[in-house]
Structures are given as structure tokens and as C-alpha cells.
Amino acid sequence: MTNRRSFIKKTALATTAASILPLSSFTPGATPYSGPNISLAQWSLNRAFFKGDLDPNNFASIASKSFGIQAIEYVNQFYVKQSNHDKFWMQLKAKADDEGVKSLLIMVDSEGDLGNPKEKQRKTAVENHYKWINAAKLLECHSIRVNAFGNSDMDTLSKTLVEGLGELASYGQKVGINVIVENHGLHTSNAAFMVDIIKKVDNPFLGTLPDFGNWCLNAAWGSTQSNKCTEVYDPHKGLKEFLPYAKGVSAKSYDFDADGNETIIDYKQLLKTVKKSDFKGYIGVEYEGERLSETEGVKATKALIERVWSALD
């Protein structure tokens, strides 16, 4: 069996250059980019996976056959027991290959605060992410998505996140895997604050995954569902600030009106900003609503992205 270390050593040099190419390099094929390139975030179907109604090991097949989506974003919570098993990740990649599906990234949660003010705990959190970078390499993803959490004043947090994210990005750089930060509530949804940290780290393997919906500054995870958040970072401003560093975009959705438009998020404005930018990567469907079923929500989100995108100048 090929172990993780030898696999990474053999492929790191070949993939490092690809990982720092312009984002258009993530677009399949050699034809000019017309977009949108749509991927499916595994979290969109989280209830079905947690209940056992769907098998996370069949995620590639589900994305392709149920939704006609040929690129996927995994969630680490469904693979915790297999995190260090090289053979498992290679088998999962083979399943994706059989379906003609591209693996893009792994969303990583619950591995510790990368901005922890205590050095020992911060170092442990950084090292906890290594296995997911290794798994992403085996899947031939381009990135892992991380959370930039930490509990301290903003000045201290800035310093500790520069250290934690910087150390993790350095590890990712060695094997050609990006570390990308999502706006996930509290200070992480303050795009200007996070961009300043990225600039200070100054590593091309540290980037962003802007989410259309997670802009709540006074709640963990940042959800703006039901318009209950009382302190929201301007989504359009945040997206514009994150896009120069983006390795992906998460098209969050909660609910839809009779015309198929998102009831809270201004898809037209946000997608117009994406289209006018230099971003050429994938836009990930991430349905998080409750009224529609997960299957219906994914289909509605995909249809909205396609409709709005085609109508933009």
C-alpha cells in the first residue's frame, strides 16, 4: 500500500506549481472560461448523511447522478474515523474518478482554534489539521477550508492567527495544498480584519473561501438565516475584499420565493461581483435551509446560480 508520506513526496513537486497558478487553473479543460463552474458542498446534505439516509462514501455519485454536478467539497465530520487511512482516501478518489467528479477541497471543523492565545494549544490545533491536508493531497484537492477562531482581544488574535495560519500554510505549501479561511462568524466575518492577517502571513497558499451568507459579526458560525443577526458585515463589501484571495466561493442559501430567488441573500449583486472579478474557480452550492428538503434546496440553489449568471452582463 502506498503510504501518505511517500505519496506526498512523489507528487509535491508536480502539484506545488499548479497550486499557485491563477484560479483559472482550477477550471476543467482548455476552453475559455464562461462559467459558472458549480460544485456541491457536502454540508448541503448533512441531515441525510448524519441520519444514515445517504452514505458519505458515495458523495461523488450522489453529486453527479442526483444533481448533475461534477465537482465536490467534502466535510471532515463525515470521515473522522478514516482521517489517517491512506487506503480509504485513495479508494474515495477512485470512486470520484469513476463518476468523472473532481474533488476540490475538504471543509475542516472541530480541530482546535488556530488563533488560540496559548502556544501549546495553538500548535496542537495546527498539527490536528495536518492529516486533512494529507487527505486532501490523496484526493487531489486543491485546498482545505479551515476556521480562524480564537478567544482573545483583537490585537492578540491578529498575532496568534498570523502564527497559527502561517504555520499551517507553510505545511500546506510543502505538499501543494492551499489553506483557505471562510467567513464563519465573529471576527472571521470581518473581511478587512482577515485580509490584513492574510497579507501579514504573505504566503500564496493561504487564501479565502467567501461565503454568501455567513456575515454575522456577533454570533459564532455567522449565519444570517431569518434575518436575526443584529450586527452584519456588508456582504458585498466582504465578498469584494475576499475575492482577490479566493480559491472558491460558497453560494449559501436558506430559502426561496415563488420566483426562485433567495429570500435574504442578493444573488444578483453577489454573483455580478464574482463575475466581474478575476475569480475563475468553482461556486459551491451550500443549501442550509429548512423549509425545502435538502434535495430540493440543492436543486433550487443550482438553478438560481445558473439563471442569474446567464442574465448578467
N, C-alpha and C positions, 0 to 999 in steps of 0.2 A: 504494500500500500504506500502511495506517495504521502509522506508526512508534510505538515504545513510548512515547516522551516525550509525543506528542500524545494517545495513548490514555489514558495515566495522568492527564494534566492534565484531560481531559474528564470522567473518571469518579471522580477522587479525592474531590471534594466529596460526590458522591452516596453513596459507599461508606464514607466515614470514619465517619459516624454509625452505619451498620449494623455496623461492625466493633467498636464499643464497646458495643453493646447487650448485654443479658443473653444468656447462652449459649443460651437457648431460641430466640433469633433464628436459630440455625443449623438448627433443626428445620423440615423442609419442611411447607408447608400451614398452615392456620389452626386445625386441630383441637387440642384439649388434648393435651399430651404424655403418651403412655402407654409408649413405648419398647419394647424398646431400638432406637434408631436405629443400624444397623450399617453400617460402611464396611469397605473392604478395603485393607489396606496392601500396596503393590506388592511389598514385600520378601518377602511370603509365597510368591511365585512366582519368587524371584530366580534359582534354579538354571535354571529353564526359560528365563528371559529371557537370562541370560548365555550359555547354550548355543545360543541361537537357536531353540529349540523353540517359543517364543512370541515374538510381536512386541510390544514395549512400546508401540508406537504404537496398538495395538489393546486397550490395557488396559481401557478403558471397556466395550467389547463383551465382553471376557472376564469381567469382574466381573458384568455383567448376565446374560449368556446361560449362563455356566457355573455361577454361584453365586447368582443372583437377588439380587445386591447392587447398589444404585443410588447408591452414594457411594464415592469412591475417594481414596486418598492416594498420590501419586506419590513416586518415589525419584529424586533428581537424577542418580545414577550412570548411568541408562539414557538420559540426554538431554544429556550433556556437550557433544557436538558441536553441538547445536541451541540451546544455552543463550541465545545472543544473537539468535536468529532469530525476530522477531515473527510472521512469517507462519506458521511452524511451530506456535507456541503457539495461534494463532487457529484453525488447522486442527485441532489436537488438541482444542480446546474444542468445535469444531463436531462432531467425532466423538462426544464425550461427550453433547452436546445431542441428537444423533440417537438415542442409546441411552436418553435420559432419565436420564442419570447425572450426579450432582453432583460437581464437583471440589472437594475440601476443603482440601488442603494439599500442599506439596512437602517431603519429607524431604531435608535438605541435609547432605552429608558431604564431607570432603576439601577444604575451602576455607580451611583455616588455623585457628589457635587464637584464639578471640575473647577469651581471657584471657591471651594472650602477654605476658610481662612487658616485652618490648621494644616500645616505642611504634610504631616503623615497621612491624614485622611485624604487630602487632595491628591497625593501621589498614588494612594490606593485606588482612588476613583479613576485616575488616568490609566493605570495599569489594568483596571477592570475592563476598559474599552479595547484593549489590545486584541482580545480574542475575536471581537466583532470586526475589527479591521482585517484580521487574518481570514475570517469567514467571508468577508466582502471580496477579498482577493481571490479566494477559491471560486466564488460565484461569478467573478469577473465584473463586479460592480465598479462604479467609479467613486463611490463615497459611502461613508456612514454619516447619519444625521445624529447629532448629539444635542443635549440640553446644557445651556450655560448658566446653571444655577449656583447659588452660594448665598450664605446668610451673613451679611455684614454691611457696613456703610458703603456708599457708592465708591469712594476713593479706594478703600481697601479691596472692594470687589473688583474694581478695574485692574488692580495689580495682580490679584490672585488668578483672575481669569486669563490675563496675559500669560501668566506662568503655566496654568493648567492646560489651556487650549494650545499654547505654544509648544509644550512638551508633547501633547498628543499629536499635533500636526506634524511635528518632526518625525515621530514614529510612522505616521501615515505616509510621509514623503519618502521614507526609506523603501516602502513597498508599493508606492504608486497609488495610494488610496486617499482621497480627499476627506477632510473632516469639515462638515458643514453644520452651521448653527441655525436653528429655527426660532422664530419669534414664538415663545411659548408662555407668555405672561410675565408680569412683574417687570424687572429691568430688561429681560430678554426681548420684550416688545418695544423697548425704546431703541429704535433703529440707529439713531445717532450715537448713542452710548455704545452699542455693539460694534458699529462700524469703526469707531475710534479704537476699540480693542483689536479688531482685525488689522487695522493699519499698524498698530504698535507691534503685533506679532510679526507682521511682514513676512508671511510665508504663503506662497501661491497655493498651497494645499489646505489652507484654511479659508472657508467660504461661507455662504449662506444658503438657506432654503426658505425664502419668504413664503409665508402662509397668508392667504387672503383674509382669514378670519381671526387669527389669534393676536389681537392688538390690545387686549385689556391690560392696563398697567397696574391695577390694584387687585389682581386675582391670579393665583397660580394657574398655569396652562393657558391663560389668556383668552378663553372662549368669549365671544361676543354674542353667543346664541341668545335669542329672546330679547336682545337689547337691554339686558340687565346690568351691564358693566357701567360704572359711573365715572371711569377715567380711561378714555380710549385714545391711543396714539393714532394720529391720522393715517388710515390705511394706505392712501395714495402716496403720501409723503414717505411712509415707511417702506413701501414697495420700491419707490424710486431710489431710496438710499441703499437698499439691499441688493438691487439688481446688478450693479457692477461686480458684485462678488458671488452672484448666484450660480449654483451648479444644478439647480432645479427650482421649480415653482410649485407650490401646493395650492390647488384650487379647492379650498374649503367650501362646503355648502351645508346649509341647515334645513331649508325648506323652500318651496317654490309656489308662485302664484298660478292662476289659471292660464297664464300665457307662457309658463315655463321659466319665468325669471326668478332669481334668488330673491327672497323677501327682505334680506338685510344687507347683503353684500352687493356692491355696484360692479357687477362683472364687466359691463361695457367699459367703464373707466379704467378698471384694473387691467383688463386684457389689452386695452388700447396702449397702456403704458408698457406692458410686456412686449407687444408687437413693435412698438417704436424704438425699443431698446436694442442693444446688441445681443440680448439673450437668444440663444438658438437651441436650447435644451428641451427637456420634457416638462409638460404641465401635468401635474399629478392630480387625478380625481381623488378627493378625500371627503366623502359624504359622512356627515356626523349628525344627521337629523334623526327625528323620532317618529314623525307622522307617517312618512313613507317607509316602506320596507327598505332594507339595505340594498337589495337588488334594484328596486325602483329608483332609489336615490342615486345610485351609481349611474344608471342609465340617464336620468334627468340631468345630472351634472355634466356628463359627457356630451349630451345633446346641446346643452346650453353653451358650453365652451365652443363647440363646432359652429353653432349658429351665430354667436356673437363674433367670433373670429372672422368668419367668412364675410360678415357685413361691415367690418372695419375697413377704413381707407388703407 
